[in-house]
């Protein structure tokens, strides 16, 4: 049953979302949620909001995962140096279970789909675009972490490809409060023509899709 029409105060600047919108959830994984060198302390605070959206339309949700190098020193150019610096975060040291989505989100796959990547941007390999093309996507709703790294790379790639983008303000997180706040200011002030910001409740209120549960 379609959700009720949004009020003026809840409306998105570019109108409601439709069945061609896709939720891209960025890197909500154990290696960031647990006590590792990359622990994102307030990922747990945004997880219920991410889960609320993903559970509403799991078949329209794509989960990206950042897959570390298997062992230190792998990778090309600066990434080789990166994995020497972060040797403790390689799959060999962490174990493959740390690459998995947090359990609450992993439970939604399938019908949610996992897209793996080995760099910050999910656009460098064809998996994401293939999945979006199969869903006839025109709009991306973006959640996840980190606001100032992989979310940023996801947003910029989507901008360049002409997608409508809605960033969920209460469902993104970072390990740095300072740069998270700076990025939210940047998103609002410098990408006003390509990017809309909204809360999860606003997004669901504006998602006019027959697959949404009654509200």
Backbone as CSV, one residue per row, in Angstrom:
resi,resn,N_x,N_y,N_z,CA_x,CA_y,CA_z,C_x,C_y,C_z
1,UNK,0.850,-1.186,0.000,0.000,0.000,0.000,0.884,1.234,0.000
2,UNK,0.593,2.223,-0.827,1.426,3.421,-0.927,1.351,4.227,0.348
3,UNK,2.469,4.902,0.679,2.494,5.754,1.861,1.663,6.996,1.602
4,UNK,1.250,7.651,2.678,0.453,8.859,2.566,1.260,9.971,1.929
5,UNK,0.577,10.883,1.272,1.279,12.005,0.642,1.972,12.833,1.708
6,UNK,3.225,13.241,1.475,3.963,14.015,2.468,3.375,15.403,2.632
7,UNK,3.496,15.940,3.839,3.101,17.324,4.062,4.148,18.239,3.456
8,UNK,3.797,19.534,3.332,4.734,20.490,2.744,6.048,20.540,3.506
9,UNK,5.970,20.424,4.837,7.181,20.533,5.649,8.074,19.301,5.509
10,UNK,7.488,18.160,5.121,8.255,16.933,4.955,8.703,16.700,3.519
11,UNK,8.197,17.480,2.577,8.438,17.225,1.161,9.912,17.397,0.813
12,UNK,10.393,16.582,-0.132,11.750,16.723,-0.637,11.779,17.814,-1.705
13,UNK,12.905,18.510,-1.825,12.978,19.634,-2.776,12.612,19.265,-4.207
14,UNK,12.977,18.055,-4.642,12.727,17.649,-6.019,11.582,16.653,-6.156
15,UNK,10.696,16.667,-5.157,9.505,15.841,-5.246,9.668,14.471,-4.639
16,UNK,8.597,13.681,-4.655,8.619,12.357,-4.019,9.522,11.377,-4.747
17,UNK,9.862,10.299,-4.058,10.606,9.188,-4.634,9.612,8.175,-5.192
18,UNK,10.051,7.409,-6.188,9.153,6.414,-6.757,9.801,5.046,-6.739
19,UNK,9.193,4.101,-7.459,9.674,2.721,-7.432,11.019,2.533,-8.109
20,UNK,11.535,3.581,-8.753,12.851,3.466,-9.379,13.968,3.981,-8.472
21,UNK,13.632,4.392,-7.278,14.655,4.783,-6.306,15.293,3.529,-5.699
22,UNK,16.567,3.630,-5.379,17.320,2.526,-4.781,18.075,3.051,-3.567
23,UNK,18.057,2.279,-2.501,18.819,2.590,-1.291,20.213,1.968,-1.414
24,UNK,21.245,2.804,-1.359,22.630,2.328,-1.355,23.179,2.525,0.057
25,UNK,23.397,1.429,0.732,23.907,1.441,2.103,25.408,1.158,2.052
26,UNK,26.207,2.107,2.519,27.657,2.070,2.332,28.370,1.471,3.543
27,UNK,28.969,0.319,3.362,30.015,-0.227,4.249,29.621,-0.340,5.721
28,UNK,28.428,-0.813,5.988,28.021,-1.052,7.377,28.475,-2.466,7.757
29,UNK,29.751,-2.575,8.110,30.423,-3.866,8.252,30.998,-4.065,9.648
30,UNK,31.275,-5.325,9.956,31.844,-5.655,11.255,33.175,-4.957,11.501
31,UNK,34.014,-4.796,10.480,35.333,-4.210,10.719,35.249,-2.755,11.151
32,UNK,34.121,-2.090,10.928,33.906,-0.731,11.417,33.065,-0.709,12.697
33,UNK,32.198,-1.689,12.851,31.301,-1.719,14.011,31.974,-2.266,15.267
34,UNK,32.957,-3.145,15.077,33.607,-3.770,16.235,34.880,-3.017,16.629
35,UNK,35.499,-3.487,17.694,36.666,-2.806,18.260,37.923,-3.129,17.451
36,UNK,38.050,-2.480,16.322,39.240,-2.604,15.490,39.902,-1.236,15.390
37,UNK,40.997,-1.167,14.669,41.659,0.125,14.458,40.788,1.085,13.664
38,UNK,39.794,0.566,12.977,38.880,1.400,12.190,37.498,1.521,12.832
39,UNK,37.421,1.240,14.107,36.131,1.304,14.806,35.484,2.676,14.632
40,UNK,34.227,2.670,14.222,33.438,3.902,14.081,32.466,3.949,15.255
41,UNK,32.791,4.709,16.303,32.080,4.580,17.574,30.571,4.768,17.487
42,UNK,30.121,5.688,16.640,28.671,5.899,16.636,27.960,5.257,15.457
43,UNK,28.593,4.264,14.830,27.871,3.461,13.849,26.666,2.787,14.491
44,UNK,26.842,2.356,15.721,25.734,1.718,16.429,24.542,2.638,16.626
45,UNK,24.796,3.933,16.722,23.699,4.890,16.912,22.883,5.087,15.648
46,UNK,23.533,5.003,14.475,22.786,5.199,13.234,22.238,3.885,12.688
47,UNK,22.726,2.756,13.172,22.276,1.471,12.647,20.759,1.306,12.694
48,UNK,20.066,1.659,13.781,18.607,1.492,13.765,17.918,2.279,12.660
49,UNK,18.456,3.455,12.319,17.857,4.251,11.248,18.125,3.611,9.882
50,UNK,19.346,3.134,9.680,19.679,2.420,8.432,18.811,1.183,8.296
51,UNK,18.694,0.439,9.377,17.900,-0.791,9.362,16.435,-0.494,9.066
52,UNK,15.915,0.589,9.616,14.518,0.972,9.392,14.244,1.152,7.904
53,UNK,15.152,1.828,7.212,14.982,2.047,5.780,15.200,0.749,4.992
54,UNK,16.277,0.041,5.294,16.591,-1.177,4.546,15.502,-2.231,4.714
55,UNK,14.951,-2.344,5.910,13.915,-3.350,6.152,12.608,-2.998,5.462
56,UNK,12.367,-1.711,5.213,11.138,-1.301,4.525,11.133,-1.754,3.076
57,UNK,12.304,-1.733,2.428,12.408,-2.111,1.012,13.720,-2.871,0.772
58,UNK,13.880,-4.042,1.350,15.155,-4.750,1.201,15.478,-5.093,-0.242
59,UNK,14.462,-5.353,-1.058,14.716,-5.705,-2.455,15.172,-4.509,-3.279
60,UNK,15.044,-3.296,-2.730,15.534,-2.082,-3.392,16.792,-1.564,-2.705
61,UNK,17.448,-2.418,-1.916,18.634,-2.012,-1.156,19.878,-2.733,-1.660
62,UNK,20.928,-1.955,-1.909,22.245,-2.478,-2.269,23.210,-2.151,-1.138
63,UNK,23.896,-3.154,-0.635,24.854,-2.978,0.450,26.261,-3.064,-0.119
64,UNK,27.038,-1.975,-0.052,28.436,-2.077,-0.452,29.283,-2.552,0.721
65,UNK,30.359,-3.268,0.391,31.326,-3.700,1.397,32.727,-3.337,0.923
66,UNK,33.491,-2.726,1.812,34.896,-2.435,1.544,35.702,-3.674,1.920
67,UNK,36.327,-4.297,0.915,37.066,-5.541,1.135,38.557,-5.225,1.195
68,UNK,39.178,-5.364,2.360,40.613,-5.071,2.469,41.462,-6.028,1.639
69,UNK,42.713,-5.642,1.439,43.674,-6.548,0.811,43.795,-7.819,1.643
70,UNK,44.142,-8.899,0.985,44.256,-10.160,1.727,45.455,-10.134,2.673
71,UNK,46.552,-9.501,2.247,47.734,-9.468,3.120,48.460,-8.134,2.941
72,UNK,49.318,-7.742,3.869,50.032,-6.467,3.783,50.845,-6.345,2.509
73,UNK,50.856,-5.138,1.938,51.669,-4.856,0.767,51.002,-5.129,-0.556
74,UNK,49.793,-5.727,-0.555,49.063,-5.904,-1.807,48.524,-4.560,-2.283
75,UNK,48.177,-4.506,-3.545,47.596,-3.283,-4.088,48.560,-2.551,-4.990
76,UNK,48.018,-1.590,-5.731,48.789,-0.834,-6.711,49.077,0.570,-6.200
77,UNK,50.288,1.042,-6.431,50.631,2.415,-6.102,50.459,2.717,-4.625
78,UNK,49.715,3.794,-4.332,49.547,4.221,-2.942,48.787,3.195,-2.112
79,UNK,48.006,2.327,-2.786,47.291,1.307,-2.019,48.260,0.262,-1.462
80,UNK,49.361,0.011,-2.124,50.366,-0.911,-1.574,50.910,-0.349,-0.266
81,UNK,51.240,0.939,-0.276,51.728,1.583,0.940,50.637,1.619,2.017
82,UNK,49.418,1.845,1.577,48.277,1.898,2.506,48.147,0.584,3.268
83,UNK,48.242,-0.539,2.555,48.058,-1.819,3.225,49.294,-2.265,4.000
84,UNK,50.416,-1.650,3.749,51.557,-1.845,4.633,51.326,-1.084,5.946
85,UNK,50.786,0.137,5.847,50.477,0.924,7.037,49.379,0.262,7.864
86,UNK,48.349,-0.272,7.178,47.208,-0.856,7.873,47.241,-2.384,7.794
87,UNK,48.407,-2.956,8.051,48.561,-4.410,7.968,47.581,-5.145,8.883
88,UNK,47.282,-4.542,10.029,46.382,-5.198,10.977,44.950,-5.295,10.469
89,UNK,44.627,-4.521,9.401,43.264,-4.512,8.869,43.121,-5.355,7.610
90,UNK,44.139,-6.106,7.245,44.030,-6.992,6.092,43.212,-8.228,6.471
91,UNK,42.663,-8.885,5.453,41.826,-10.064,5.702,42.622,-11.156,6.402
92,UNK,43.889,-11.282,6.059,44.759,-12.282,6.688,44.815,-12.100,8.202
93,UNK,44.863,-10.837,8.648,44.971,-10.549,10.086,43.595,-10.513,10.768
94,UNK,42.590,-9.954,10.077,41.272,-9.770,10.689,40.431,-11.039,10.690
95,UNK,40.527,-11.797,9.602,39.616,-12.907,9.372,38.461,-12.456,8.485
96,UNK,37.991,-13.311,7.594,36.974,-12.920,6.615,35.650,-12.513,7.225
97,UNK,35.341,-12.972,8.436,34.048,-12.611,9.041,33.945,-11.121,9.323
98,UNK,35.081,-10.432,9.455,35.045,-8.997,9.728,34.650,-8.185,8.502
99,UNK,34.746,-8.781,7.324,34.328,-8.091,6.099,32.803,-8.099,5.962
100,UNK,32.133,-9.006,6.669,30.685,-9.169,6.513,29.931,-7.940,7.007
101,UNK,28.725,-7.769,6.472,27.812,-6.755,6.996,27.507,-7.055,8.457
102,UNK,27.151,-6.009,9.208,26.699,-6.250,10.580,25.496,-7.190,10.517
103,UNK,25.302,-8.035,11.528,24.293,-9.098,11.433,22.887,-8.614,11.112
104,UNK,22.496,-7.468,11.659,21.138,-6.977,11.426,20.871,-6.717,9.950
105,UNK,21.886,-6.230,9.242,21.729,-5.947,7.813,21.993,-7.188,6.968
106,UNK,22.933,-8.019,7.397,23.198,-9.264,6.670,21.942,-10.121,6.585
107,UNK,21.085,-10.020,7.598,19.841,-10.795,7.607,18.887,-10.387,6.491
108,UNK,19.120,-9.243,5.874,18.254,-8.758,4.795,18.771,-9.151,3.408
109,UNK,19.854,-9.950,3.370,20.423,-10.392,2.088,20.319,-11.903,1.963
110,UNK,19.658,-12.407,0.936,18.731,-11.687,0.079,17.434,-11.361,0.837
111,UNK,16.606,-10.491,0.265,16.599,-9.975,-1.101,17.541,-8.802,-1.343
112,UNK,18.071,-8.162,-0.292,19.080,-7.140,-0.504,20.305,-7.735,-1.177
113,UNK,21.043,-6.901,-1.882,22.177,-7.359,-2.681,23.472,-6.745,-2.174
114,UNK,24.528,-7.546,-2.098,25.838,-7.096,-1.638,26.720,-6.784,-2.848
115,UNK,27.375,-5.607,-2.807,28.296,-5.182,-3.853,29.662,-4.965,-3.203
116,UNK,30.661,-5.746,-3.600,31.997,-5.624,-3.014,32.854,-4.646,-3.810
117,UNK,33.778,-3.992,-3.092,34.728,-3.059,-3.714,36.028,-3.136,-2.943
118,UNK,37.129,-2.746,-3.584,38.442,-2.820,-2.934,39.057,-1.440,-2.740
119,UNK,38.338,-0.398,-3.133,38.770,0.982,-2.909,37.581,1.747,-2.338
120,UNK,37.769,3.027,-2.051,36.697,3.799,-1.443,35.466,3.897,-2.332
121,UNK,35.672,4.109,-3.613,34.564,4.311,-4.533,33.960,2.980,-4.978
122,UNK,32.635,2.867,-4.965,31.998,1.655,-5.479,31.803,1.685,-6.997
123,UNK,32.250,2.767,-7.637,32.015,2.953,-9.068,33.172,2.454,-9.929
124,UNK,34.266,1.989,-9.312,35.449,1.609,-10.062,35.322,0.227,-10.715
125,UNK,34.385,-0.565,-10.234,34.099,-1.870,-10.811,32.636,-1.889,-11.230
126,UNK,32.245,-2.785,-12.139,30.917,-2.688,-12.742,29.752,-3.153,-11.879
127,UNK,30.015,-3.767,-10.739,28.944,-4.384,-9.960,27.813,-3.445,-9.578
128,UNK,28.159,-2.249,-9.087,27.122,-1.323,-8.642,26.281,-0.840,-9.815
129,UNK,26.929,-0.390,-10.864,26.160,0.120,-12.005,25.318,-0.981,-12.650
130,UNK,25.816,-2.198,-12.702,25.027,-3.297,-13.238,23.766,-3.510,-12.401
131,UNK,23.921,-3.473,-11.080,22.776,-3.674,-10.193,21.770,-2.537,-10.312
132,UNK,22.265,-1.315,-10.455,21.371,-0.169,-10.605,20.640,-0.223,-11.943
133,UNK,21.346,-0.616,-12.972,20.725,-0.722,-14.299,19.620,-1.785,-14.284
134,UNK,19.863,-2.891,-13.616,18.863,-3.951,-13.540,17.604,-3.485,-12.810
135,UNK,17.755,-2.526,-11.905,16.617,-1.994,-11.151,16.048,-0.717,-11.767
136,UNK,16.582,-0.332,-12.935,16.141,0.870,-13.656,16.230,2.110,-12.752
137,UNK,17.281,2.171,-11.950,17.408,3.214,-10.937,17.661,4.581,-11.556
138,UNK,16.992,5.579,-11.012,17.229,6.977,-11.365,17.604,7.811,-10.147
139,UNK,17.248,7.312,-8.968,17.480,8.029,-7.712,18.186,7.108,-6.729
140,UNK,19.183,7.639,-6.032,19.892,6.890,-4.999,19.664,7.547,-3.649
141,UNK,19.233,6.763,-2.690,19.150,7.186,-1.293,20.359,6.580,-0.592
142,UNK,21.198,7.412,-0.008,22.491,6.949,0.500,22.546,7.024,2.018
143,UNK,22.982,5.908,2.622,23.218,5.817,4.061,24.579,5.165,4.281
144,UNK,25.026,5.111,5.544,26.206,4.318,5.876,27.396,5.129,6.317
145,UNK,28.582,4.574,6.134,29.794,5.197,6.620,30.970,4.993,5.644
146,UNK,32.009,5.793,5.753,32.025,6.974,6.589,31.639,8.196,5.762
147,UNK,30.990,9.131,6.428,30.504,10.353,5.788,31.563,11.033,4.940
148,UNK,32.811,11.014,5.427,33.899,11.781,4.834,34.857,10.932,4.001
149,UNK,34.531,9.657,3.789,35.416,8.793,3.003,34.574,8.028,1.961
150,UNK,34.061,6.877,2.323,33.369,6.048,1.328,31.992,6.588,0.955
151,UNK,31.298,7.231,1.886,30.045,7.897,1.518,30.340,9.028,0.535
152,UNK,31.395,9.796,0.810,31.796,10.873,-0.097,32.090,10.326,-1.494
153,UNK,32.861,9.234,-1.579,33.196,8.656,-2.873,31.947,8.158,-3.599
154,UNK,31.002,7.621,-2.848,29.752,7.143,-3.438,28.933,8.310,-3.974
155,UNK,28.842,9.374,-3.198,28.082,10.557,-3.610,28.680,11.185,-4.858
156,UNK,29.990,11.390,-4.859,30.614,12.078,-5.997,30.477,11.267,-7.287
157,UNK,30.613,9.955,-7.200,30.421,9.127,-8.382,28.998,9.184,-8.892
158,UNK,28.033,9.241,-7.974,26.635,9.338,-8.372,26.340,10.689,-9.011
159,UNK,26.946,11.754,-8.474,26.793,13.084,-9.065,27.289,13.071,-10.513
160,UNK,28.463,12.539,-10.729,29.054,12.526,-12.072,28.212,11.726,-13.056
161,UNK,27.485,10.744,-12.560,26.665,9.911,-13.441,25.237,10.425,-13.570
162,UNK,24.923,11.521,-12.914,23.641,12.177,-13.117,22.479,11.635,-12.316
163,UNK,22.747,10.805,-11.313,21.655,10.315,-10.483,21.100,11.427,-9.587
164,UNK,19.819,11.351,-9.334,19.279,12.138,-8.230,19.759,11.483,-6.938
165,UNK,20.207,12.283,-5.976,20.789,11.756,-4.738,20.075,12.349,-3.538
166,UNK,19.673,11.475,-2.626,19.117,11.897,-1.343,19.990,11.289,-0.255
167,UNK,20.628,12.133,0.540,21.505,11.686,1.620,20.734,11.702,2.933
168,UNK,20.733,10.571,3.618,20.009,10.451,4.890,20.850,11.023,6.024
169,UNK,20.472,12.171,6.523,21.296,12.882,7.502,21.432,12.145,8.827
170,UNK,20.434,11.358,9.198,20.482,10.651,10.477,20.905,9.197,10.311
171,UNK,21.433,8.854,9.134,21.833,7.467,8.884,23.198,7.392,8.211
172,UNK,24.040,8.404,8.427,25.435,8.362,8.008,26.310,8.634,9.230
173,UNK,27.526,8.126,9.201,28.383,8.244,10.378,29.844,8.275,9.971
174,UNK,30.689,8.703,10.911,32.131,8.762,10.704,32.833,8.500,12.021
175,UNK,34.104,8.178,11.944,34.912,8.048,13.161,35.427,9.404,13.626
176,UNK,35.175,10.445,12.831,35.613,11.803,13.176,34.426,12.744,13.172
177,UNK,34.057,13.250,14.345,32.951,14.201,14.422,33.254,15.460,13.625
178,UNK,34.498,15.929,13.697,34.868,17.185,13.042,34.694,17.095,11.533
179,UNK,35.216,16.034,10.925,35.109,15.951,9.473,33.709,15.520,9.029
180,UNK,32.985,14.776,9.862,31.577,14.493,9.558,30.800,15.802,9.456
181,UNK,30.964,16.664,10.459,30.248,17.946,10.444,30.657,18.796,9.247
182,UNK,31.949,18.799,8.943,32.437,19.568,7.794,31.840,19.042,6.500
183,UNK,31.749,17.722,6.371,31.190,17.143,5.153,29.704,17.441,5.030
184,UNK,28.976,17.400,6.131,27.550,17.709,6.046,27.344,19.158,5.600
185,UNK,28.210,20.044,6.061,28.156,21.436,5.597,28.471,21.510,4.108
186,UNK,29.501,20.775,3.683,29.864,20.753,2.265,28.720,20.220,1.406
187,UNK,28.123,19.118,1.815,27.014,18.542,1.045,25.890,19.557,0.876
188,UNK,25.569,20.252,1.956,24.447,21.194,1.911,24.776,22.452,1.105
189,UNK,25.994,22.952,1.246,26.310,24.268,0.687,26.921,24.222,-0.709
190,UNK,27.563,23.112,-1.077,28.273,23.070,-2.347,27.643,22.149,-3.379
191,UNK,26.717,21.305,-2.946,26.101,20.364,-3.870,24.587,20.508,-3.896
192,UNK,24.125,21.730,-3.709,22.691,21.972,-3.608,21.898,21.576,-4.837
193,UNK,22.512,21.619,-6.019,21.804,21.260,-7.237,21.775,19.746,-7.476
194,UNK,22.720,19.026,-6.907,22.800,17.585,-7.149,22.385,16.727,-5.963
195,UNK,22.238,17.331,-4.802,22.091,16.545,-3.586,20.979,17.118,-2.705
196,UNK,20.108,16.234,-2.244,19.102,16.597,-1.260,19.433,15.897,0.052
197,UNK,19.153,16.532,1.160,19.371,15.912,2.463,18.031,15.780,3.167
198,UNK,17.854,14.669,3.868,16.584,14.402,4.540,16.805,13.347,5.603
199,UNK,15.905,13.267,6.555,15.950,12.214,7.558,15.326,10.935,6.994
200,UNK,15.563,9.836,7.665,14.955,8.570,7.246,13.431,8.674,7.246
201,UNK,12.854,9.297,8.256,11.399,9.433,8.287,10.894,10.238,7.092
202,UNK,11.585,11.322,6.753,11.197,12.095,5.572,11.291,11.258,4.299
203,UNK,12.369,10.494,4.195,12.573,9.672,3.004,11.452,8.658,2.851
204,UNK,11.130,7.946,3.912,10.059,6.954,3.833,8.709,7.617,3.574
205,UNK,8.498,8.791,4.132,7.241,9.513,3.938,7.082,9.952,2.489
206,UNK,8.217,10.137,1.804,8.198,10.611,0.414,8.391,9.503,-0.611
207,UNK,8.581,8.261,-0.152,8.838,7.162,-1.087,7.501,6.565,-1.506
208,UNK,6.984,7.022,-2.612,5.677,6.590,-3.102,5.822,5.301,-3.904
209,UNK,5.881,4.214,-3.184,6.120,2.918,-3.822,5.114,1.912,-3.294
210,UNK,4.519,1.163,-4.181,3.493,0.190,-3.784,4.062,-0.898,-2.894
211,UNK,5.391,-1.040,-2.878,5.987,-2.098,-2.062,6.168,-1.683,-0.599
212,UNK,6.016,-0.397,-0.309,6.166,0.031,1.070,5.032,-0.505,1.926
213,UNK,5.333,-0.909,3.179,4.254,-1.351,4.068,3.351,-0.186,4.425
214,UNK,2.142,-0.499,4.817,1.195,0.540,5.253,1.760,1.289,6.432
215,UNK,1.489,2.613,6.467,2.037,3.447,7.526,0.921,4.161,8.252
